[in-house]
Amino acid sequence: MSTTDEIIELSERRSAHNYHPLPVVVSEARGAWVTDVEGRRYLDCLAGYSSLNFGHGNPAILNAAQEQLQRVTLTSRAFFHDRFADFCAGLADLCGKDMVLPMNTGAEAVETAVKVARKWGYEVKGVAPGRAEIIVMDGNFHGRTTTIVSFSTDPDARDGFGPATPGFTIVEYGSAEAVREAITPDTVAVLLEPIQGEAGVLVPPAGYLIRVREICTENNVLFIADEIQSGLGRTGDTFACEHEGVIPDMYVLGKALGGGVVPVSAVVADASVLGVIKPGQHGSTFGGNPLACAVGGAVLDLLKTGEYQARARELGALLHERLRALIGPAGEGGHGVVAVRGRGLWAGVDIDPSIATGREVCEALMRRGVLAKDTHGSTIRLAPPLVVSEEDLNWAVDRLADVLTELSGSTEPARTPELSGR
């Protein structure tokens, strides 16, 4: 089998339909570009939901992985290995914290943070056993385990998977006052995304993170920042919390930490928090394995230079300037874009629903050589790898303008898709 149609047909017939992918079958990738099985090239403007911040096939990350593959890939945490200490110390230092608890997937890291916060609440704060509460935000996306979907407000993620796990209070995202009002003596943590990715790249009001940090400190409550998508350079700083000078008690990290090669995630906090976990109380066979630590160490080395954070800031400013120019009614000086949000090389673009759904826009972009992802009706998300060039970024926005012109019924002729000439 080699054709797109054949591969998609077999995939649909023999795999569970838990995703609705665009009809493109990627076979190779380098930098910000991918190639399908029939040789067509596409600019990747999703980057694996920020997993590929450093690009497909980043040489430094691949070299670290290939070298480690020849030595040892897994020991389990039943033994020490020679890559573990440096990775944990390096990640802790990057975060300005004492300790790291490595896992694999982002959802595992969130589950770890929930367990740590509860145990901290019982052993340090003195909450009565079984009564710990964690405040979470509406519109959140932290993963898809049964506990995590229990506090989701997305019906697709939550409905049909009950009974819900108790112990979570949902409040309005962006309202520090809502957080304050929800705190009780049993509250052990506030868990939030500094920027909500799945919700449409929602940036909270200025000062929100600062106020939440103050409220948590005043009430002896842990501030947990889920930086799985927003962290490690995506927004123009190493962490999105840095834009407001906020330091959480726990960082939850993943995606880009694995360099697009292996799943790597972690919870990072001070010893006064992570120290509550004792042997046998939490773990993972693959968490912190030698291959993961080698890849994660290469990612940390890339972040130390500041190059990728700077690229996200500079190219992000260009991306948002270009996208904002598309705002306005189609044919009246605009292109049918209702709103643009985001920070760094990360944008949520709301399309006038009378023009098209987000899915329709993404399908049309795919035909023109750009891969993006829709969410919540008529919103699309753009998050190219941080290695994308200025030329390619401009090209992608031009393709979006073409698509919106075409879908709005403008008389301007559509351009021929450019899938292989770049």
C-alpha positions in Angstrom: 0.0 0.0 0.0 1.4 3.4 -0.9 -1.4 5.7 -1.8 -3.2 8.2 0.4 -6.6 6.7 -0.2 -5.5 3.1 0.4 -3.8 4.0 3.7 -6.7 6.1 5.0 -9.2 3.3 4.1 -7.3 0.7 6.0 -6.7 3.0 8.9 -10.4 3.9 9.2 -11.4 0.2 8.9 -8.9 -1.2 11.4 -8.4 1.6 14.1 -10.7 3.2 16.6 -12.2 6.5 15.4 -11.0 8.6 18.3 -9.5 11.2 15.9 -10.8 12.8 12.7 -7.6 13.6 10.8 -7.2 15.6 7.7 -6.8 13.3 4.7 -3.1 13.6 4.4 -0.6 10.8 5.0 2.8 12.0 6.1 5.8 9.8 5.3 8.8 12.2 5.8 9.5 15.4 7.7 12.3 17.9 8.2 12.3 21.3 9.9 8.9 22.9 9.5 7.9 20.8 6.4 6.4 17.4 5.9 6.0 15.2 2.8 3.2 12.8 2.1 3.3 9.4 0.6 2.8 10.8 -2.9 5.6 13.4 -2.6 3.5 16.5 -1.9 5.0 18.9 0.7 3.1 20.8 3.4 4.1 23.5 5.9 3.4 22.1 9.3 1.5 24.8 11.3 0.5 22.6 14.2 3.9 21.1 15.3 2.3 18.2 17.1 0.4 20.6 19.5 3.9 22.1 20.4 5.6 18.7 20.6 7.8 19.8 17.6 8.8 23.2 18.8 12.4 22.5 17.6 11.3 21.2 14.3 11.0 17.8 12.7 14.3 15.9 12.7 16.2 18.5 14.7 19.9 17.3 14.3 20.9 17.9 17.9 17.9 15.9 19.2 18.3 13.1 16.7 22.0 12.8 17.4 21.3 12.5 21.1 18.7 9.8 20.5 20.8 7.9 18.0 23.8 7.8 20.4 21.6 6.7 23.3 19.9 4.0 21.2 23.3 2.3 20.8 23.9 2.2 24.6 20.8 1.6 26.7 17.2 2.6 26.2 15.4 1.3 29.3 16.3 0.1 32.8 13.1 1.0 34.7 13.4 3.0 37.8 14.4 -0.2 39.7 17.9 0.9 39.0 19.8 4.2 38.4 21.2 5.0 34.9 23.8 7.5 33.9 21.5 10.0 32.1 19.0 10.4 34.9 20.7 12.7 37.3 21.9 15.3 34.7 18.4 15.4 33.1 16.6 16.0 36.4 19.1 18.5 37.6 19.1 20.4 34.3 15.3 20.5 34.1 15.0 21.6 37.8 17.5 24.4 37.2 15.7 25.5 34.0 12.5 25.9 36.2 14.3 27.3 39.2 13.1 24.4 41.4 14.6 21.6 43.5 13.2 18.4 42.1 11.8 16.6 39.1 9.4 13.7 38.8 9.6 12.4 35.2 6.8 10.6 33.5 5.9 10.0 29.8 2.7 11.7 28.6 1.2 15.0 29.5 -1.8 13.4 31.0 0.4 11.3 33.2 2.2 14.5 34.4 -1.2 16.1 35.2 -2.3 13.0 37.1 1.0 13.2 39.0 0.5 16.8 39.9 -3.0 16.0 41.2 -1.7 13.2 43.3 1.2 15.3 44.7 -1.1 18.2 45.5 -3.5 16.0 47.4 -0.7 14.3 49.3 0.8 17.7 50.1 -2.6 18.9 51.3 -2.9 16.0 53.7 0.7 15.8 55.0 1.8 19.5 54.9 -1.3 21.7 54.9 -3.3 19.4 57.3 -6.5 18.8 55.2 -8.6 16.0 56.6 -8.1 12.7 54.7 -10.3 12.3 51.6 -11.3 16.0 51.5 -8.7 17.7 49.3 -10.1 20.0 46.6 -8.4 21.4 43.5 -9.7 24.4 41.7 -9.7 24.1 37.9 -10.8 26.4 35.0 -13.7 26.1 32.6 -12.5 25.5 29.0 -9.5 23.5 30.4 -7.7 20.8 28.6 -5.3 18.7 30.6 -5.6 15.3 29.0 -8.1 12.4 28.6 -7.8 10.1 31.6 -11.0 9.4 33.6 -9.9 11.7 36.4 -8.9 14.6 34.1 -12.1 14.4 32.0 -14.1 14.5 35.2 -13.3 18.2 35.5 -13.5 19.0 31.8 -16.3 21.3 30.5 -16.0 19.9 27.0 -18.9 17.5 26.4 -16.9 15.5 23.8 -14.2 14.9 26.4 -16.4 14.3 29.4 -19.8 12.8 28.4 -20.2 9.1 28.5 -17.2 8.4 30.7 -18.7 8.8 34.2 -18.9 8.4 37.1 -16.9 11.6 37.6 -13.9 11.7 40.0 -14.8 14.1 42.9 -12.5 16.7 44.4 -12.5 19.4 41.7 -14.2 22.8 41.6 -14.6 24.5 38.2 -14.4 28.3 38.0 -14.3 30.9 35.2 -11.0 31.1 33.4 -9.5 34.6 33.6 -11.3 35.6 36.8 -9.0 35.7 39.8 -12.0 36.7 41.9 -13.7 33.4 41.0 -10.6 31.6 42.2 -10.7 33.5 45.5 -14.4 32.8 46.1 -13.9 29.1 45.4 -11.2 28.6 48.0 -12.1 26.7 51.1 -10.0 25.3 54.0 -9.9 22.0 52.0 -8.4 23.6 48.8 -4.9 22.3 48.1 -4.2 23.6 44.7 -5.3 25.8 41.7 -4.5 24.1 38.4 -4.6 26.1 35.2 -3.1 26.6 31.8 -1.4 30.0 31.5 -2.8 30.1 27.9 -5.6 27.7 27.1 -4.6 25.9 23.9 -7.4 23.5 23.1 -10.0 26.2 23.9 -8.7 28.3 21.0 -5.4 29.7 22.3 -7.1 31.9 25.0 -4.8 34.4 26.7 -6.2 35.5 30.1 -6.5 39.2 31.0 -3.3 41.0 32.0 -2.6 40.5 35.7 -4.6 37.4 36.0 -1.7 35.1 36.7 -0.2 37.5 39.2 -3.5 37.7 41.1 -3.9 33.9 41.2 -0.3 33.6 42.4 -1.1 36.1 45.2 -4.3 34.3 46.2 -2.6 31.0 46.3 0.2 32.3 48.5 -2.3 34.1 50.9 -4.3 30.9 51.3 -1.5 28.3 51.5 -2.6 26.7 48.2 -0.3 25.3 45.5 -0.3 27.1 42.1 0.1 24.4 39.4 0.9 25.7 35.9 0.1 23.2 33.1 2.8 24.4 30.6 2.6 21.3 28.5 1.6 23.2 25.3 2.6 26.8 26.3 6.0 26.0 27.8 9.5 25.4 26.4 9.7 28.4 24.1 6.4 28.4 22.3 5.2 31.8 23.6 8.5 33.7 23.3 9.7 32.9 26.8 10.8 29.6 28.3 7.4 29.5 30.1 4.2 31.4 29.5 4.1 32.3 33.2 7.2 34.4 32.7 5.2 37.0 30.7 3.8 38.1 34.0 6.8 37.3 36.1 4.9 34.5 37.9 6.6 31.4 39.4 4.2 28.6 40.1 4.7 26.0 42.8 4.6 23.2 40.3 5.3 23.2 36.6 3.6 20.4 34.5 5.7 19.8 31.3 5.5 17.5 28.3 5.2 17.6 24.5 8.3 19.6 23.4 10.3 18.1 26.3 10.5 14.9 24.1 11.7 16.8 21.0 9.1 15.1 18.8 11.1 11.8 19.2 9.8 10.1 22.4 7.1 11.0 24.9 8.7 12.8 27.9 6.8 14.7 30.6 7.6 15.8 34.1 6.4 17.6 37.2 8.9 20.1 38.6 8.6 21.6 42.1 10.6 22.3 45.2 11.5 19.5 47.7 8.8 20.9 50.1 6.2 19.8 47.6 7.6 16.8 45.6 9.2 15.5 48.8 5.9 14.1 49.9 6.2 11.3 47.4 7.9 8.2 48.9 9.0 4.9 47.2 6.1 2.8 46.0 3.6 5.7 46.0 4.0 6.7 42.4 5.9 5.6 39.4 6.1 4.6 35.7 8.1 1.8 34.0 9.2 4.1 31.2 9.3 7.4 33.2 12.7 8.9 33.1 14.2 6.2 31.0 17.7 6.6 29.4 16.4 7.4 25.9 13.9 9.9 27.3 16.6 11.6 29.5 19.0 11.8 26.5 16.4 13.4 24.3 15.2 15.7 27.1 18.7 16.7 27.9 19.2 17.8 24.2 16.0 19.8 24.4 17.4 21.6 27.6 20.6 22.4 25.8 18.6 24.0 22.9 16.6 26.1 25.4 19.7 27.3 27.2 20.9 29.4 24.2 17.7 31.5 24.2 17.6 31.2 20.4 14.3 29.5 20.2 12.6 31.8 22.6 13.8 34.8 20.6 12.6 33.3 17.3 9.2 32.7 18.9 9.0 36.4 20.0 10.2 37.9 16.8 8.3 35.6 14.3 5.3 35.6 16.6 5.1 39.4 16.3 5.1 39.0 12.5 2.5 36.2 12.6 0.1 38.2 14.8 0.6 41.4 12.7 -0.2 39.5 9.5 -3.2 37.7 11.0 -4.7 40.9 12.5 -4.6 42.4 9.0 -7.2 39.7 8.0 -9.7 40.9 10.6 -12.9 42.4 9.2 -15.8 41.4 6.9 -14.8 39.5 3.8 -14.6 41.8 0.8 -14.8 45.0 2.9 -11.1 45.4 3.7 -10.9 42.2 5.7 -11.0 38.5 5.0 -13.7 37.3 7.3 -11.5 36.8 10.4 -13.4 37.8 13.6 -10.6 37.7 16.1 -7.0 36.7 16.6 -5.5 35.6 19.9 -2.3 34.2 21.2 1.3 34.9 22.1 4.6 34.1 20.4 4.3 31.5 17.5 0.9 30.4 18.7 -2.4 31.8 17.4 -6.1 31.1 17.6 -8.0 32.5 14.6 -11.8 32.9 14.8 -13.4 32.7 11.3 -16.8 34.2 10.6 -19.0 31.0 10.8 -21.1 32.3 7.9 -18.0 31.8 5.7 -16.8 28.3 6.8 -16.2 26.0 9.8 -12.7 25.6 11.1 -12.6 22.2 9.6 -13.5 23.5 6.1 -10.8 26.2 6.4 -8.2 23.5 7.5 -9.2 21.3 4.6 -8.8 24.1 2.1 -5.4 25.1 3.7 -4.3 21.5 3.3 -5.1 21.6 -0.4 -2.8 24.7 -0.6 0.0 23.1 1.3 -0.5 24.2 4.9 -1.5 21.9 7.8 -3.4 23.5 10.7 -6.0 22.3 13.2 -9.5 23.4 13.9 -11.2 23.6 17.3 -14.6 24.6 18.6 -16.5 25.4 15.5 -14.9 28.1 13.4 -11.6 28.5 15.2 -8.3 27.3 13.8 -5.0 27.0 15.6 -1.6 27.9 14.2 1.6 26.8 15.9 4.4 26.2 13.5 7.7 24.8 14.7 10.0 27.5 16.1 12.4 26.8 13.3 10.0 28.1 10.6 11.4 30.8 8.4 10.0 34.3 8.0 9.4 33.6 4.3 7.5 30.4 5.0 5.5 32.0 7.7 4.4 34.8 5.4 3.6 32.2 2.7 1.3 30.4 5.2 -0.6 33.5 6.0 -0.9 34.3 2.3 -2.5 30.9 1.8 -4.9 31.6 4.6 -5.9 34.8 3.0 -6.4 33.0 -0.3 -8.6 30.3 1.4 -10.8 32.9 3.1 -11.2 34.8 -0.2 -12.2 31.6 -1.9 -14.6 30.5 0.8 -16.3 33.9 1.1 -17.2 33.8 -2.6 -14.9 36.7 -3.6 -14.4 37.2 -7.3 -10.7 37.2 -6.8 -9.3 34.1 -8.6 -7.9 31.4 -6.4 -4.2 30.7 -6.7 -2.9 27.3 -7.7 -1.9 25.1 -4.7 1.8 25.2 -4.0 2.6 21.8 -2.5 6.1 20.9 -3.7 8.0 24.0 -4.9 9.3 25.2 -1.5 
